[in-house]
Amino acid sequence: MSHSEKHILVIRLSAMGDVAMTIPVLRALIKQYPDLKVTILTKPFFKPFFRDLMNVEVICVDVKGKHKSVFGLYKLARTLNKDYKFYAIADLHNVLRSKVLKQFIRCNRFVSINKGRRDKKQLTSGKIFKQLKTTHQRYADVFDVLGYPVDLTNPFFPDKVDLNREVIELLGDRKNGFIGIAPFAAHDGKMYPLNLMEQVVDQLSKDYKVVLFGGGKNEEGILSRWEKFHKNTVNVAGKLSLDEELDIISNLDMMLSMDSGNAHIAAMLGVKTVTIWGVTHPYAGFAPFNQPEDYALLSDREQFPLIPTSTYGNKYPEAYQKAAKSIDLKIIVNKVKEVI
């Protein structure tokens, strides 16, 4: 097999957590097959995720600009056809955009992820309640079909990154342990109530340095207030590049997150990650990579028997919006202290 025949194009354009979940799989893939060349198609914002992967090239897709339309995807494919010869295409996204793109790229081998939609629908409708295949394994299955089975059982992770002077000054003195807290998620039903999460921050900041993560003006405003009123607490939301945030996360002793992208970012860097689950559930296959089961703190299914109400937490009965509140605050604080 020639070098060009061992060149695989991987498509995963969004969302943040899903892209982050590709990293442990790709890291294992290139370690186990060092002669393989991999090119990633993803959004520009996610490019830093792939920075420690050797023999991996990232091509950024401007889905809101020049690559937005079918014609834009055709232009992208024309560039790829001119500059590359792919042995295979691994579609880890399997949406309309990636399906259209595949029609334009010259390549004879196309394999798309099986997202297990039928099983997930049965899980969220209450017909079954069991652990489904993880998203990481679903990604690995794509490469297996292409002739590159990936073993995820002995993962390795990048070293902690040396922080630059500006980041060190922002963080200040480290106290005992270094905890990241990411209290937000895309949907309210996935979040621990913010008034209670602030109490978690208050208790943990008495013993540890707490670093707060978020994005967008509203989240930045909330975290700035928490930083103001709680000692040993630093808000980095909106102050740093993604590269710098990744540097900080790589140095954390642990991350406390919702079922959200920040959990997967921490896990892809080998950081201990405790997660809080509201109306979603790890059984759908989205638990952070390589984390013990007891690191997932779950809402009370006796009180909320319909959990998981949806795969992504975007659908739930009104009474379930605060389901995560059923997780006692002390349980969260004690779990963090136990893990750290």
C-alpha positions as CSV (number, residue, x, y, z in Angstrom):
1,M,0.0,0.0,0.0
2,S,1.6,3.3,-1.0
3,H,1.8,6.4,1.1
4,S,-1.1,8.1,-0.7
5,E,-3.3,4.9,-0.2
6,K,-2.7,5.3,3.6
7,H,-4.1,8.8,3.7
8,I,-7.5,9.0,5.4
9,L,-9.8,12.0,5.4
10,V,-11.8,12.4,8.7
11,I,-14.9,14.5,8.7
12,R,-16.2,15.9,12.0
13,L,-17.4,19.5,11.8
14,S,-19.3,20.0,15.1
15,A,-20.2,20.2,17.9
16,M,-17.5,21.0,20.5
17,G,-18.0,17.9,22.7
18,D,-18.3,15.6,19.7
19,V,-15.2,17.0,18.1
20,A,-13.3,16.7,21.4
21,M,-14.4,13.0,21.7
22,T,-12.6,12.3,18.4
23,I,-9.2,13.2,19.9
24,P,-8.6,10.0,22.1
25,V,-9.6,7.8,19.2
26,L,-7.3,9.6,16.7
27,R,-4.5,9.6,19.2
28,A,-4.8,5.8,19.6
29,L,-5.2,5.4,15.8
30,I,-2.0,7.2,14.9
31,K,0.0,5.5,17.7
32,Q,-1.1,2.1,16.6
33,Y,-0.7,2.9,12.9
34,P,2.3,5.3,12.7
35,D,2.5,5.1,8.9
36,L,-1.0,6.3,8.5
37,K,-1.6,9.9,7.5
38,V,-4.8,11.6,8.7
39,T,-6.4,14.8,7.5
40,I,-9.2,16.3,9.5
41,L,-12.1,18.5,8.2
42,T,-13.5,20.6,11.0
43,K,-14.4,24.1,12.0
44,P,-11.6,26.7,12.5
45,F,-12.4,27.1,16.2
46,F,-11.7,23.5,16.9
47,K,-8.2,23.4,15.3
48,P,-6.4,23.7,18.6
49,F,-7.9,20.4,19.8
50,F,-5.7,18.5,17.4
51,R,-2.4,20.3,18.3
52,D,-0.6,17.4,19.9
53,L,-1.5,14.8,17.3
54,M,1.5,13.9,15.2
55,N,1.0,13.2,11.5
56,V,-2.4,14.8,11.5
57,E,-3.3,17.8,9.3
58,V,-6.3,20.0,10.0
59,I,-8.3,21.6,7.2
60,C,-10.8,24.2,8.4
61,V,-14.2,24.4,6.9
62,D,-16.0,27.7,6.9
63,V,-19.6,26.4,7.1
64,K,-21.1,29.9,7.5
65,G,-19.0,31.6,4.8
66,K,-17.3,30.3,1.7
67,H,-18.3,26.6,2.3
68,K,-21.8,27.3,3.3
69,S,-23.8,26.2,0.2
70,V,-23.6,23.2,-2.0
71,F,-21.5,25.2,-4.3
72,G,-19.2,26.1,-1.4
73,L,-18.8,22.4,-0.6
74,Y,-18.1,21.7,-4.2
75,K,-15.3,24.3,-4.2
76,L,-13.8,22.7,-1.1
77,A,-14.0,19.3,-2.6
78,R,-12.3,20.6,-5.8
79,T,-9.4,21.9,-3.7
80,L,-9.1,18.6,-1.9
81,N,-9.2,16.7,-5.1
82,K,-6.4,18.9,-6.5
83,D,-4.1,18.7,-3.5
84,Y,-4.7,15.2,-2.0
85,K,-5.4,11.6,-2.9
86,F,-7.3,9.8,-0.1
87,Y,-7.3,6.1,0.5
88,A,-10.6,6.4,2.4
89,I,-13.0,8.9,4.0
90,A,-14.1,8.4,7.6
91,D,-17.3,10.4,8.1
92,L,-17.6,10.7,11.9
93,H,-20.4,13.2,11.5
94,N,-22.9,11.7,9.1
95,V,-25.1,14.7,8.5
96,L,-26.4,16.2,5.2
97,R,-23.3,18.5,4.8
98,S,-20.8,15.6,5.1
99,K,-23.0,13.4,2.8
100,V,-23.0,16.2,0.1
101,L,-19.3,16.7,0.5
102,K,-18.5,13.0,0.0
103,Q,-20.3,13.1,-3.4
104,F,-17.8,15.6,-4.7
105,I,-14.5,14.1,-3.3
106,R,-12.7,11.6,-5.5
107,C,-12.4,8.5,-3.3
108,N,-13.6,4.9,-3.5
109,R,-14.0,4.1,0.2
110,F,-16.5,5.9,2.3
111,V,-17.5,4.8,5.8
112,S,-20.0,6.7,8.0
113,I,-20.5,6.5,11.7
114,N,-23.5,4.4,12.9
115,K,-24.9,6.8,15.5
116,G,-27.3,4.1,16.9
117,R,-30.3,6.3,16.5
118,R,-32.7,3.4,17.0
119,D,-31.2,2.3,20.3
120,K,-31.0,5.9,21.5
121,K,-34.7,6.4,20.6
122,Q,-35.6,3.3,22.6
123,L,-33.5,4.6,25.5
124,T,-35.1,8.0,25.6
125,S,-38.6,6.6,25.2
126,G,-38.2,4.2,28.1
127,K,-38.3,1.0,26.1
128,I,-34.8,0.1,27.3
129,F,-32.5,1.3,30.0
130,K,-29.0,0.0,29.5
131,Q,-25.6,1.1,28.5
132,L,-25.3,1.8,24.8
133,K,-22.1,1.7,22.8
134,T,-20.0,4.8,23.6
135,T,-19.5,7.5,21.0
136,H,-15.7,6.9,21.2
137,Q,-16.3,3.3,20.3
138,R,-18.6,4.3,17.4
139,Y,-15.8,6.4,16.1
140,A,-13.3,3.6,16.5
141,D,-15.8,1.2,14.6
142,V,-15.5,3.4,11.5
143,F,-11.7,2.9,11.3
144,D,-12.2,-0.8,12.0
145,V,-14.4,-1.1,8.9
146,L,-11.6,0.6,7.0
147,G,-9.1,-2.0,8.1
148,Y,-7.6,-0.1,11.1
149,P,-9.1,-1.6,14.3
150,V,-8.4,0.8,17.2
151,D,-7.7,-0.4,20.8
152,L,-8.9,2.2,23.3
153,T,-8.1,0.3,26.4
154,N,-4.6,1.6,27.1
155,P,-4.8,5.3,26.3
156,F,-2.0,7.8,26.7
157,F,-2.3,11.6,27.0
158,P,-0.1,14.7,26.3
159,D,2.1,16.2,29.0
160,K,0.9,19.2,30.9
161,V,1.7,22.4,29.0
162,D,4.0,25.1,30.5
163,L,1.8,28.1,31.1
164,N,2.9,31.5,29.7
165,R,3.5,34.5,32.0
166,E,0.2,36.2,31.2
167,V,-1.8,33.0,32.2
168,I,0.3,32.5,35.3
169,E,-0.4,36.1,36.4
170,L,-4.1,35.6,35.7
171,L,-4.4,32.5,37.7
172,G,-2.4,33.7,40.7
173,D,-1.1,31.5,43.5
174,R,-2.1,27.9,43.3
175,K,-3.8,26.7,46.6
176,N,-3.5,22.9,47.4
177,G,-5.3,21.7,44.3
178,F,-6.3,23.2,41.0
179,I,-10.0,22.7,40.1
180,G,-11.8,23.6,36.9
181,I,-15.5,24.2,37.1
182,A,-17.6,24.5,34.0
183,P,-21.2,25.2,35.2
184,F,-23.0,25.7,31.9
185,A,-24.4,23.5,29.1
186,A,-26.3,24.0,25.9
187,H,-29.7,23.3,27.5
188,D,-31.0,24.2,30.9
189,G,-32.1,20.6,31.7
190,K,-28.5,19.5,31.7
191,M,-27.3,22.1,34.2
192,Y,-27.1,22.1,38.0
193,P,-29.0,25.1,39.3
194,L,-26.6,28.1,39.3
195,N,-27.5,29.2,42.8
196,L,-26.4,25.8,44.1
197,M,-23.4,25.6,41.9
198,E,-22.2,28.9,43.3
199,Q,-22.4,27.3,46.7
200,V,-20.3,24.4,45.4
201,V,-17.7,27.0,44.2
202,D,-17.8,28.7,47.6
203,Q,-17.1,25.5,49.5
204,L,-14.4,24.3,47.2
205,S,-12.6,27.6,47.0
206,K,-12.0,27.5,50.7
207,D,-9.5,24.6,50.1
208,Y,-8.6,24.8,46.5
209,K,-7.9,27.3,43.6
210,V,-11.0,27.2,41.4
211,V,-10.9,28.2,37.7
212,L,-14.2,29.0,36.1
213,F,-14.9,28.2,32.4
214,G,-17.7,29.4,30.1
215,G,-18.4,31.4,27.0
216,G,-20.6,34.2,25.8
217,K,-21.5,37.5,27.5
218,N,-24.1,36.1,29.8
219,E,-21.9,33.3,31.2
220,E,-19.0,35.7,31.5
221,G,-21.1,38.1,33.5
222,I,-22.2,35.3,35.9
223,L,-18.7,33.9,36.4
224,S,-17.2,37.4,36.9
225,R,-19.7,37.9,39.8
226,W,-18.7,34.6,41.3
227,E,-15.0,35.5,41.0
228,K,-15.7,38.8,42.8
229,F,-17.4,37.3,45.7
230,H,-15.4,34.1,46.3
231,K,-11.7,34.0,47.2
232,N,-9.3,31.7,45.4
233,T,-11.6,31.8,42.3
234,V,-10.6,32.9,38.9
235,N,-12.8,33.5,35.9
236,V,-11.1,32.9,32.5
237,A,-14.2,33.1,30.3
238,G,-13.7,35.5,27.5
239,K,-10.1,36.4,28.6
240,L,-8.0,33.8,26.8
241,S,-7.6,32.0,23.4
242,L,-8.8,28.4,23.2
243,D,-5.1,27.4,23.0
244,E,-4.5,29.1,26.4
245,E,-7.6,27.5,27.9
246,L,-6.4,24.1,26.8
247,D,-3.1,24.9,28.5
248,I,-4.8,25.6,31.7
249,I,-7.1,22.6,31.5
250,S,-4.0,20.4,30.9
251,N,-2.7,21.6,34.3
252,L,-5.9,21.0,36.3
253,D,-6.0,18.4,39.0
254,M,-9.6,17.8,38.0
255,M,-12.5,19.3,36.1
256,L,-16.1,19.5,37.4
257,S,-18.5,19.9,34.5
258,M,-22.0,19.4,33.3
259,D,-22.7,16.8,30.5
260,S,-21.1,19.3,28.1
261,G,-18.1,20.0,25.8
262,N,-15.8,21.1,28.7
263,A,-16.0,17.6,30.2
264,H,-14.8,16.1,26.9
265,I,-12.0,18.6,26.5
266,A,-10.7,17.8,30.0
267,A,-11.0,14.1,29.4
268,M,-9.2,14.2,26.1
269,L,-6.3,15.7,27.9
270,G,-6.3,13.0,30.5
271,V,-7.7,15.2,33.3
272,K,-9.9,13.6,36.0
273,T,-13.4,14.7,35.1
274,V,-16.4,14.6,37.4
275,T,-19.7,15.2,35.6
276,I,-23.2,16.3,36.7
277,W,-26.1,14.8,34.7
278,G,-29.6,16.4,34.6
279,V,-32.1,15.0,32.1
280,T,-29.4,13.2,30.1
281,H,-27.7,9.9,31.1
282,P,-24.3,8.3,30.4
283,Y,-26.1,5.3,29.0
284,A,-26.6,7.2,25.7
285,G,-22.8,6.9,25.2
286,F,-21.6,10.4,25.9
287,A,-19.7,9.9,29.1
288,P,-16.2,11.6,29.1
289,F,-13.4,9.3,27.9
290,N,-11.6,7.0,30.3
291,Q,-13.4,8.2,33.5
292,P,-14.7,5.8,36.2
293,E,-18.4,5.3,36.4
294,D,-18.7,6.8,39.8
295,Y,-17.3,10.1,38.5
296,A,-20.7,10.7,36.9
297,L,-23.2,12.1,39.4
298,L,-26.7,11.3,38.3
299,S,-30.2,12.8,38.9
300,D,-32.6,10.7,41.0
301,R,-34.5,8.4,38.6
302,E,-37.0,7.6,41.3
303,Q,-38.1,11.2,41.3
304,F,-37.5,11.6,37.5
305,P,-38.2,8.2,36.0
306,L,-38.3,9.4,32.4
307,I,-34.5,10.2,32.4
308,P,-32.9,10.3,29.9
309,T,-35.7,12.4,28.3
310,S,-33.5,12.9,25.2
311,T,-30.1,12.2,23.9
312,Y,-28.8,15.8,24.0
313,G,-30.9,17.2,26.8
314,N,-33.0,19.5,24.5
315,K,-36.3,17.8,25.2
316,Y,-37.8,17.2,28.6
317,P,-41.1,17.8,30.6
318,E,-41.2,21.1,32.3
319,A,-41.1,19.5,35.7
320,Y,-37.7,18.0,34.8
321,Q,-35.9,21.2,34.1
322,K,-34.3,21.2,37.6
323,A,-33.8,17.4,37.8
324,A,-30.1,17.9,38.5
325,K,-31.2,19.6,41.8
326,S,-31.9,16.1,43.1
327,I,-28.1,15.6,43.4
328,D,-27.2,16.8,46.9
329,L,-24.7,19.6,47.0
330,K,-22.7,17.7,49.6
331,I,-22.4,14.7,47.3
332,I,-20.8,17.0,44.6
333,V,-18.4,18.6,47.0
334,N,-17.3,15.3,48.6
335,K,-16.8,13.7,45.2
336,V,-14.5,16.5,44.1
337,K,-12.5,16.2,47.3
338,E,-12.3,12.4,47.0
339,V,-11.1,12.6,43.4
340,I,-8.6,15.4,43.9
